[in-house]
Amino acid sequence: MIRDQVAIVTGAAKGLGRHIAQSFVAEGAKVVLADIDIARLEKVAADLKKSGSDILAIKADVRSEGEVQGLVSQTLDRFRRVDILVNNAAVVTHSHWWSSPWPQIRDMDLDFWRSVIETNLGGTFLCSKHVLPHMRKQSSGHIVNLFGGGSVKTVGVCAYVVSKEAIRVFTRYLAEEERERNICVVAITPGSAIATEDAPAEVHRNFPSLDSLGNGLVLAAEAPMELSGQLLTLKDGRFEVVG
């Protein structure tokens, strides 16, 4: 059970991150919301506080080690511990469904590549790095990394997919490093593209909504140690290990 546990959710101002935060609040967790979009972050925090939940909203860029350190420090100042980290913050390509496709490699600026890799992979590394000392002191914790994919036939998804495949490998290695300290590290995939609140009507007609995820991320934050290091997907309310 995650009731009264302290969870940090990155990228919490919208989309999947907001859904995760709402799911955790519904289960009685104390939730730290982190994002760079302060206006939307404060709105999400205000909405969640209406239920009487213990919420802390922090503007943080996961690409910055200093800001990540500040995020963890403020969490500890408020709650004294960190039980769950959800590495959700990401630069996501929507060229699968709407908007302009991302550039192909031959046309891609180095700064664009760096932005995707440093946010998706680098942010996962930095947030994990800075919560781990505190989880190790507790000899407990869950780190949940978000995984996603894309067809090699889809133009413009390379940088995103490279970052996510690297996160899958990162999950496996980190899990082994921390297994003896009872820290469970998993990657989870929604199993398909999800229509978030900013998606156009056509996307909502053709893809599952956030509600289709149910409490899957809550279950990931409760995953048993025998699943540590695995890439998981949720089907019919149960985890399946992705081969």
JOSULGI-V432679 format. One record per pair of residues at least 12 apart in sequence whose C-alpha atoms are under 10 Angstrom apart, sorted by the first residue. I is the first residue (numbers start at 1). J is the second residue. If there is no record, write none. Layout:
i:I j:J
i:I j:J
This chain:
i:1 j:27
i:1 j:28
i:1 j:29
i:1 j:218
i:1 j:219
i:1 j:221
i:1 j:222
i:2 j:24
i:2 j:25
i:2 j:27
i:2 j:28
i:2 j:29
i:2 j:30
i:2 j:83
i:2 j:84
i:2 j:218
i:2 j:219
i:2 j:221
i:2 j:222
i:3 j:24
i:3 j:25
i:3 j:26
i:3 j:27
i:3 j:28
i:3 j:29
i:3 j:30
i:4 j:24
i:4 j:25
i:4 j:27
i:4 j:28
i:4 j:29
i:4 j:30
i:4 j:31
i:4 j:54
i:4 j:83
i:5 j:24
i:5 j:27
i:5 j:28
i:5 j:29
i:5 j:30
i:5 j:31
i:5 j:79
i:5 j:81
i:5 j:82
i:5 j:83
i:5 j:84
i:5 j:141
i:6 j:24
i:6 j:28
i:6 j:29
i:6 j:30
i:6 j:31
i:6 j:32
i:6 j:54
i:6 j:55
i:6 j:75
i:6 j:76
i:6 j:79
i:6 j:80
i:6 j:81
i:6 j:82
i:6 j:83
i:6 j:84
i:6 j:85
i:6 j:141
i:7 j:21
i:7 j:24
i:7 j:25
i:7 j:29
i:7 j:30
i:7 j:31
i:7 j:32
i:7 j:33
i:7 j:55
i:7 j:75
i:7 j:79
i:7 j:81
i:7 j:82
i:7 j:83
i:7 j:84
i:7 j:85
i:7 j:86
i:7 j:141
i:7 j:142
i:7 j:143
i:7 j:221
i:8 j:21
i:8 j:30
i:8 j:31
i:8 j:32
i:8 j:33
i:8 j:34
i:8 j:56
i:8 j:57
i:8 j:71
i:8 j:72
i:8 j:75
i:8 j:82
i:8 j:83
i:8 j:84
i:8 j:85
i:8 j:86
i:8 j:87
i:8 j:88
i:8 j:127
i:8 j:131
i:8 j:143
i:9 j:21
i:9 j:24
i:9 j:31
i:9 j:32
i:9 j:33
i:9 j:34
i:9 j:35
i:9 j:57
i:9 j:84
i:9 j:85
i:9 j:86
i:9 j:87
i:9 j:88
i:9 j:89
i:9 j:144
i:10 j:32
i:10 j:33
i:10 j:34
i:10 j:35
i:10 j:36
i:10 j:58
i:10 j:59
i:10 j:60
i:10 j:61
i:10 j:62
i:10 j:71
i:10 j:85
i:10 j:86
i:10 j:87
i:10 j:88
i:10 j:89
i:10 j:90
i:10 j:123
i:10 j:124
i:10 j:127
i:11 j:33
i:11 j:34
i:11 j:35
i:11 j:36
i:11 j:37
i:11 j:41
i:11 j:59
i:11 j:60
i:11 j:61
i:11 j:62
i:11 j:86
i:11 j:87
i:11 j:88
i:11 j:89
i:11 j:90
i:11 j:91
i:12 j:32
i:12 j:33
i:12 j:34
i:12 j:35
i:12 j:36
i:12 j:37
i:12 j:40
i:12 j:41
i:12 j:44
i:12 j:45
i:12 j:57
i:12 j:58
i:12 j:86
i:12 j:87
i:12 j:88
i:12 j:89
i:13 j:33
i:13 j:34
i:13 j:35
i:13 j:36
i:13 j:37
i:13 j:38
i:13 j:39
i:13 j:40
i:13 j:41
i:13 j:42
i:13 j:43
i:13 j:44
i:13 j:45
i:13 j:57
i:13 j:59
i:13 j:89
i:14 j:35
i:14 j:37
i:14 j:40
i:14 j:41
i:14 j:43
i:14 j:44
i:14 j:196
i:14 j:197
i:14 j:198
i:15 j:88
i:15 j:194
i:15 j:195
i:15 j:196
i:15 j:197
i:15 j:198
i:15 j:199
i:15 j:210
i:16 j:88
i:16 j:89
i:16 j:146
i:16 j:190
i:16 j:194
i:16 j:195
i:16 j:196
i:16 j:197
i:16 j:209
i:16 j:210
i:16 j:211
i:16 j:213
i:16 j:217
i:17 j:33
i:17 j:34
i:17 j:35
i:17 j:86
i:17 j:87
i:17 j:88
i:17 j:89
i:17 j:90
i:18 j:33
i:18 j:40
i:18 j:41
i:18 j:44
i:18 j:45
i:18 j:48
i:18 j:88
i:18 j:196
i:18 j:210
i:19 j:196
i:19 j:210
i:19 j:211
i:19 j:213
i:19 j:214
i:19 j:215
i:19 j:217
i:20 j:86
i:20 j:88
i:20 j:210
i:20 j:213
i:20 j:214
i:20 j:215
i:20 j:216
i:20 j:217
i:20 j:218
i:21 j:33
i:21 j:44
i:21 j:45
i:21 j:48
i:21 j:55
i:21 j:86
i:21 j:217
i:21 j:218
i:22 j:44
i:22 j:45
i:22 j:47
i:22 j:48
i:22 j:215
i:23 j:213
i:23 j:214
i:23 j:215
i:23 j:216
i:23 j:217
i:23 j:218
i:24 j:215
i:24 j:217
i:24 j:218
i:24 j:219
i:24 j:221
i:25 j:48
i:25 j:49
i:25 j:51
i:25 j:52
i:25 j:53
i:25 j:54
i:25 j:55
i:25 j:218
i:26 j:48
i:26 j:51
i:26 j:53
i:26 j:215
i:26 j:218
i:27 j:215
i:27 j:218
i:28 j:52
i:28 j:53
i:28 j:54
i:29 j:53
i:29 j:54
i:29 j:55
i:29 j:83
i:29 j:84
i:29 j:218
i:30 j:53
i:30 j:54
i:30 j:55
i:30 j:56
i:30 j:79
i:30 j:82
i:30 j:83
i:31 j:45
i:31 j:48
i:31 j:53
i:31 j:54
i:31 j:55
i:31 j:56
i:31 j:57
i:31 j:75
i:31 j:79
i:31 j:82
i:31 j:84
i:31 j:85
i:32 j:45
i:32 j:54
i:32 j:55
i:32 j:56
i:32 j:57
i:32 j:58
i:32 j:71
i:32 j:72
i:32 j:74
i:32 j:75
i:32 j:78
i:32 j:79
i:32 j:82
i:32 j:85
i:33 j:45
i:33 j:55
i:33 j:56
i:33 j:57
i:33 j:58
i:33 j:59
i:33 j:60
i:33 j:71
i:33 j:75
i:34 j:56
i:34 j:57
i:34 j:58
i:34 j:59
i:34 j:60
i:34 j:61
i:34 j:62
i:34 j:68
i:34 j:71
i:34 j:88
i:34 j:89
i:35 j:57
i:35 j:58
i:35 j:59
i:35 j:60
i:35 j:61
i:35 j:62
i:35 j:88
i:35 j:89
i:36 j:58
i:36 j:59
i:36 j:60
i:36 j:61
i:36 j:62
i:36 j:89
i:37 j:58
i:37 j:59
i:37 j:60
i:37 j:61
i:38 j:57
i:38 j:58
i:38 j:59
i:38 j:60
i:39 j:59
i:41 j:57
i:41 j:58
i:41 j:59
i:42 j:56
i:42 j:57
i:42 j:58
i:42 j:59
i:43 j:57
i:44 j:57
i:45 j:57
i:45 j:58
i:54 j:79
i:55 j:78
i:56 j:74
i:56 j:75
i:56 j:78
i:56 j:79
i:57 j:71
i:57 j:74
i:57 j:75
i:58 j:70
i:58 j:71
i:58 j:72
i:58 j:74
i:58 j:75
i:59 j:71
i:61 j:89
i:61 j:119
i:61 j:123
i:62 j:87
i:62 j:89
i:62 j:90
i:62 j:118
i:62 j:119
i:62 j:120
i:62 j:121
i:62 j:122
i:62 j:123
i:62 j:124
i:62 j:125
i:62 j:126
i:62 j:127
i:63 j:89
i:63 j:115
i:63 j:116
i:63 j:117
i:63 j:118
i:63 j:119
i:63 j:120
i:63 j:121
i:63 j:122
i:63 j:123
i:63 j:124
i:63 j:125
i:63 j:126
i:63 j:127
i:64 j:118
i:64 j:119
i:64 j:122
i:64 j:123
i:64 j:126
i:64 j:127
i:65 j:122
i:65 j:123
i:65 j:125
i:65 j:126
i:65 j:127
i:65 j:129
i:65 j:130
i:66 j:126
i:67 j:126
i:67 j:127
i:68 j:123
i:68 j:126
i:68 j:127
i:68 j:128
i:68 j:129
i:68 j:130
i:68 j:131
i:69 j:126
i:69 j:127
i:69 j:129
i:69 j:130
i:69 j:131
i:70 j:130
i:71 j:127
i:71 j:130
i:71 j:131
i:72 j:127
i:72 j:130
i:72 j:131
i:72 j:134
i:73 j:130
i:73 j:131
i:75 j:131
i:76 j:131
i:76 j:134
i:80 j:134
i:81 j:131
i:81 j:134
i:81 j:135
i:81 j:137
i:81 j:138
i:82 j:131
i:82 j:132
i:82 j:133
i:82 j:134
i:82 j:135
i:82 j:138
i:82 j:140
i:82 j:141
i:82 j:142
i:83 j:131
i:83 j:132
i:83 j:134
i:83 j:135
i:83 j:138
i:83 j:140
i:83 j:141
i:83 j:142
i:83 j:143
i:83 j:183
i:83 j:221
i:84 j:131
i:84 j:135
i:84 j:140
i:84 j:141
i:84 j:142
i:84 j:143
i:84 j:144
i:84 j:183
i:84 j:184
i:84 j:185
i:84 j:221
i:84 j:222
i:85 j:124
i:85 j:127
i:85 j:128
i:85 j:131
i:85 j:132
i:85 j:141
i:85 j:142
i:85 j:143
i:85 j:144
i:85 j:145
i:85 j:185
i:85 j:221
i:86 j:124
i:86 j:127
i:86 j:128
i:86 j:142
i:86 j:143
i:86 j:144
i:86 j:145
i:86 j:146
i:86 j:186
i:86 j:187
i:86 j:217
i:86 j:220
i:86 j:221
i:87 j:120
i:87 j:121
i:87 j:123
i:87 j:124
i:87 j:125
i:87 j:126
i:87 j:127
i:87 j:128
i:87 j:143
i:87 j:144
i:87 j:145
i:87 j:146
i:87 j:147
i:87 j:167
i:87 j:187
i:88 j:119
i:88 j:120
i:88 j:123
i:88 j:124
i:88 j:144
i:88 j:145
i:88 j:146
i:88 j:147
i:89 j:119
i:89 j:120
i:89 j:121
i:89 j:123
i:89 j:124
i:89 j:145
i:89 j:146
i:90 j:115
i:90 j:116
i:90 j:117
i:90 j:118
i:90 j:119
i:90 j:120
i:90 j:121
i:90 j:122
i:90 j:123
i:90 j:124
i:90 j:146
i:90 j:160
i:90 j:163
i:90 j:164
i:91 j:115
i:91 j:116
i:91 j:117
i:91 j:118
i:91 j:119
i:91 j:120
i:91 j:159
i:91 j:160
i:91 j:163
i:92 j:116
i:92 j:119
i:92 j:120
i:92 j:148
i:92 j:157
i:92 j:159
i:92 j:160
i:92 j:161
i:93 j:116
i:93 j:150
i:93 j:156
i:93 j:157
i:93 j:158
i:93 j:159
i:93 j:160
i:93 j:161
i:94 j:156
i:94 j:157
i:94 j:193
i:94 j:199
i:95 j:154
i:95 j:155
i:95 j:156
i:95 j:157
i:96 j:150
i:96 j:151
i:96 j:154
i:96 j:155
i:96 j:156
i:96 j:157
i:96 j:193
i:97 j:193
i:97 j:195
i:97 j:199
i:97 j:200
i:97 j:202
i:97 j:203
i:97 j:206
i:97 j:207
i:98 j:199
i:98 j:200
i:98 j:202
i:98 j:203
i:99 j:199
i:99 j:200
i:100 j:156
i:101 j:154
i:101 j:155
i:101 j:156
i:101 j:157
i:102 j:155
i:102 j:156
i:102 j:157
i:102 j:158
i:102 j:159
i:102 j:160
i:103 j:155
i:103 j:156
i:103 j:157
i:103 j:158
i:103 j:159
i:104 j:155
i:104 j:156
i:104 j:157
i:104 j:158
i:104 j:159
i:105 j:155
i:105 j:156
i:105 j:157
i:105 j:158
i:105 j:159
i:108 j:156
i:108 j:159
i:112 j:159
i:113 j:158
i:113 j:159
i:113 j:160
i:113 j:163
i:114 j:159
i:115 j:159
i:116 j:159
i:116 j:160
i:116 j:161
i:116 j:162
i:116 j:163
i:117 j:159
i:117 j:160
i:117 j:161
i:117 j:162
i:117 j:163
i:117 j:164
i:117 j:166
i:118 j:163
i:119 j:163
i:120 j:145
i:120 j:146
i:120 j:147
i:120 j:159
i:120 j:160
i:120 j:161
i:120 j:162
i:120 j:163
i:120 j:164
i:120 j:166
i:120 j:167
i:121 j:145
i:121 j:160
i:121 j:162
i:121 j:163
i:121 j:164
i:121 j:165
i:121 j:166
i:121 j:167
i:121 j:168
i:121 j:170
i:122 j:163
i:122 j:167
i:124 j:143
i:124 j:144
i:124 j:145
i:124 j:146
i:124 j:167
i:124 j:170
i:124 j:171
i:125 j:167
i:125 j:170
i:125 j:171
i:125 j:174
i:127 j:143
i:128 j:143
i:128 j:144
i:128 j:145
i:128 j:174
i:128 j:185
i:129 j:174
i:131 j:143
i:132 j:178
i:132 j:181
i:132 j:183
i:135 j:178
i:135 j:181
i:135 j:182
i:135 j:183
i:136 j:178
i:136 j:180
i:136 j:181
i:136 j:182
i:136 j:183
i:137 j:181
i:138 j:181
i:138 j:182
i:138 j:183
i:139 j:178
i:139 j:179
i:139 j:180
i:139 j:181
i:139 j:182
i:139 j:183
i:140 j:178
i:140 j:179
i:140 j:180
i:140 j:181
i:140 j:182
i:140 j:183
i:140 j:184
i:141 j:178
i:141 j:181
i:141 j:182
i:141 j:183
i:141 j:184
i:141 j:185
i:141 j:221
i:141 j:222
i:142 j:182
i:142 j:183
i:142 j:184
i:142 j:185
i:142 j:186
i:142 j:220
i:142 j:221
i:142 j:222
i:142 j:223
i:142 j:224
i:142 j:225
i:142 j:228
i:143 j:171
i:143 j:174
i:143 j:175
i:143 j:183
i:143 j:184
i:143 j:185
i:143 j:186
i:143 j:187
i:143 j:220
i:143 j:221
i:143 j:223
i:143 j:228
i:144 j:171
i:144 j:184
i:144 j:185
i:144 j:186
i:144 j:187
i:144 j:188
i:144 j:217
i:144 j:218
i:144 j:220
i:144 j:221
i:144 j:222
i:144 j:223
i:144 j:228
i:145 j:164
i:145 j:167
i:145 j:168
i:145 j:170
i:145 j:171
i:145 j:185
i:145 j:186
i:145 j:187
i:145 j:188
i:145 j:189
i:145 j:220
i:145 j:231
i:146 j:164
i:146 j:167
i:146 j:168
i:146 j:171
i:146 j:186
i:146 j:187
i:146 j:188
i:146 j:189
i:146 j:190
i:146 j:217
i:146 j:231
i:146 j:232
i:147 j:161
i:147 j:163
i:147 j:164
i:147 j:165
i:147 j:166
i:147 j:167
i:147 j:168
i:147 j:186
i:147 j:187
i:147 j:188
i:147 j:189
i:147 j:190
i:147 j:191
i:147 j:231
i:147 j:232
i:147 j:233
i:148 j:160
i:148 j:161
i:148 j:162
i:148 j:163
i:148 j:164
i:148 j:165
i:148 j:167
i:148 j:168
i:148 j:187
i:148 j:188
i:148 j:189
i:148 j:190
i:148 j:191
i:148 j:192
i:148 j:193
i:149 j:161
i:149 j:162
i:149 j:163
i:149 j:164
i:149 j:165
i:149 j:189
i:149 j:191
i:149 j:192
i:149 j:193
i:150 j:162
i:150 j:164
i:150 j:192
i:150 j:193
i:164 j:187
i:167 j:187
i:168 j:186
i:168 j:187
i:168 j:188
i:168 j:229
i:168 j:230
i:168 j:231
i:169 j:187
i:169 j:229
i:169 j:230
i:169 j:231
i:170 j:185
i:170 j:186
i:170 j:187
i:170 j:229
i:171 j:184
i:171 j:185
i:171 j:186
i:171 j:187
i:171 j:228
i:171 j:229
i:171 j:230
i:171 j:231
i:172 j:185
i:172 j:186
i:172 j:187
i:172 j:228
i:172 j:229
i:172 j:230
i:172 j:231
i:173 j:185
i:173 j:229
i:174 j:186
i:174 j:228
i:174 j:229
i:175 j:225
i:175 j:227
i:175 j:228
i:175 j:229
i:175 j:230
i:176 j:228
i:176 j:229
i:178 j:228
i:179 j:225
i:179 j:226
i:179 j:228
i:179 j:229
i:180 j:225
i:182 j:224
i:182 j:225
i:182 j:228
i:183 j:224
i:183 j:225
i:183 j:228
i:184 j:220
i:184 j:221
i:184 j:222
i:184 j:223
i:184 j:224
i:184 j:225
i:184 j:226
i:184 j:227
i:184 j:228
i:184 j:229
i:184 j:230
i:185 j:220
i:185 j:221
i:185 j:223
i:185 j:224
i:185 j:225
i:185 j:227
i:185 j:228
i:185 j:229
i:185 j:230
i:185 j:231
i:186 j:220
i:186 j:221
i:186 j:223
i:186 j:224
i:186 j:225
i:186 j:227
i:186 j:228
i:186 j:229
i:186 j:230
i:186 j:231
i:186 j:232
i:187 j:220
i:187 j:227
i:187 j:228
i:187 j:229
i:187 j:230
i:187 j:231
i:187 j:232
i:187 j:233
i:187 j:241
i:187 j:242
i:188 j:216
i:188 j:217
i:188 j:220
i:188 j:230
i:188 j:231
i:188 j:232
i:188 j:233
i:188 j:234
i:188 j:239
i:188 j:240
i:188 j:241
i:188 j:242
i:189 j:216
i:189 j:217
i:189 j:231
i:189 j:232
i:189 j:233
i:189 j:234
i:189 j:242
i:190 j:208
i:190 j:210
i:190 j:212
i:190 j:213
i:190 j:216
i:190 j:217
i:190 j:232
i:190 j:233
i:190 j:234
i:190 j:235
i:191 j:213
i:191 j:232
i:191 j:233
i:191 j:234
i:191 j:235
i:191 j:242
i:192 j:207
i:192 j:208
i:192 j:233
i:193 j:206
i:193 j:207
i:193 j:208
i:193 j:209
i:193 j:210
i:194 j:206
i:194 j:207
i:194 j:208
i:194 j:209
i:194 j:210
i:194 j:211
i:194 j:212
i:194 j:213
i:195 j:207
i:195 j:208
i:195 j:209
i:195 j:210
i:195 j:211
i:195 j:212
i:196 j:208
i:196 j:209
i:196 j:210
i:196 j:211
i:197 j:209
i:197 j:210
i:213 j:234
i:213 j:235
i:213 j:237
i:214 j:234
i:214 j:237
i:215 j:234
i:215 j:237
i:216 j:233
i:216 j:234
i:216 j:235
i:216 j:237
i:216 j:238
i:216 j:239
i:217 j:234
i:219 j:234
i:219 j:237
i:219 j:238
i:219 j:239
i:220 j:232
i:220 j:233
i:220 j:234
i:220 j:239
i:223 j:239
i:227 j:239
i:227 j:240
i:227 j:241
i:230 j:242
i:230 j:243
i:231 j:243
